Structure formats: structure tokens, C-alpha cells
Amino acid sequence: MRSARHGHDARHSTACVEQAEETVKELREALAAAGIKLPTLRIDPATLAREAPCPLVELGRCSVETAARLAAVLR
């Protein structure tokens, strides 16, 4: 039973990581279209270290100017 569950967990984890990678790519492209670059936009590596990773997206740090541009786009 454990091996069947482990296989499901591995597939789920792979799907989560793939979705996170695609989402980061889409977000990077959308921000670029608005003239915004978040230099440290990435998947948080610490969330990949779990046995069954379910990653978080790290938006990272940016300049005050970039933060202001981002706020303006979101309004």
C-alpha cells in the first residue's frame, strides 16, 4: 500500500513542481510585458526539499521603483 501511495505522491509532487515552473514563467512574461523585472523571481528552493514538494513562488526583493511600478500595474 505504501508503494502505491508513494507513486501517487511522486506524481503529485512532479505535477506541483511543473505547475510552479510554468506559473513562474508566465508571471515573468506578464511582468516583462508591463516593463517590470523581479530579479529574484523563482521557485523557493527550500520548499523543494520536502519529501513531497509543493513549491512556493518566491517573488524576492526589488527596488522601490520596481515596487511602485508593480503597485501601479495592479491598481
C-alpha positions as CSV (number, residue, x, y, z in Angstrom):
1,M,0.0,0.0,0.0
2,R,2.8,2.4,0.8
3,S,4.5,2.0,-2.6
4,A,1.2,2.8,-4.4
5,R,0.8,5.9,-2.2
6,H,4.4,6.9,-2.7
7,G,3.9,6.6,-6.5
8,H,0.9,8.9,-6.3
9,D,2.8,11.3,-4.1
10,A,5.7,11.4,-6.6
11,R,3.3,12.1,-9.5
12,H,1.5,14.8,-7.5
13,S,4.8,16.3,-6.5
14,T,6.1,16.3,-10.1
15,A,2.8,17.9,-11.2
16,C,3.1,20.6,-8.5
17,V,6.7,21.4,-9.4
18,E,5.9,21.6,-13.2
19,Q,2.9,23.8,-12.5
20,A,5.1,26.1,-10.3
21,E,7.7,26.3,-13.0
22,E,5.1,27.2,-15.7
23,T,3.5,29.8,-13.4
24,V,6.8,31.4,-12.7
25,K,7.5,31.6,-16.4
26,E,4.0,33.1,-17.1
27,L,4.4,35.6,-14.3
28,R,7.9,36.6,-15.5
29,E,6.5,37.1,-19.1
30,A,3.5,39.1,-17.8
31,L,5.7,41.3,-15.7
32,A,8.1,41.9,-18.6
33,A,5.2,42.9,-20.8
34,A,4.4,45.6,-18.2
35,G,8.1,46.6,-18.1
36,I,8.7,45.1,-14.7
37,K,11.5,42.7,-13.8
38,L,11.8,41.0,-10.4
39,P,15.4,39.8,-10.5
40,T,14.9,37.0,-7.9
41,L,11.6,35.7,-9.1
42,R,11.9,31.9,-8.7
43,I,10.6,28.8,-7.1
44,D,11.6,28.8,-3.4
45,P,14.3,26.1,-3.2
46,A,13.5,25.3,0.5
47,T,10.0,24.2,-0.5
48,L,11.5,21.7,-3.0
49,A,13.5,20.0,-0.2
50,R,10.5,18.2,1.3
51,E,9.8,14.5,0.6
52,A,6.7,15.5,-1.4
53,P,7.4,19.0,-2.6
54,C,4.7,21.5,-3.1
55,P,6.7,24.6,-4.1
56,L,6.1,28.2,-3.2
57,V,6.9,31.0,-5.6
58,E,9.5,33.5,-4.2
59,L,8.9,37.0,-5.6
60,G,12.1,38.2,-4.0
61,R,13.4,41.6,-3.4
62,C,13.2,44.6,-5.8
63,S,14.0,48.3,-5.8
64,V,11.5,50.8,-4.6
65,E,11.0,52.0,-8.1
66,T,10.1,48.4,-9.3
67,A,7.7,48.0,-6.3
68,A,6.0,51.3,-7.2
69,R,5.6,50.2,-10.9
70,L,4.2,46.9,-9.7
71,A,1.7,48.7,-7.5
72,A,0.6,50.9,-10.3
73,V,0.0,48.0,-12.6
74,L,-2.1,46.2,-10.0
75,R,-4.4,49.2,-9.4
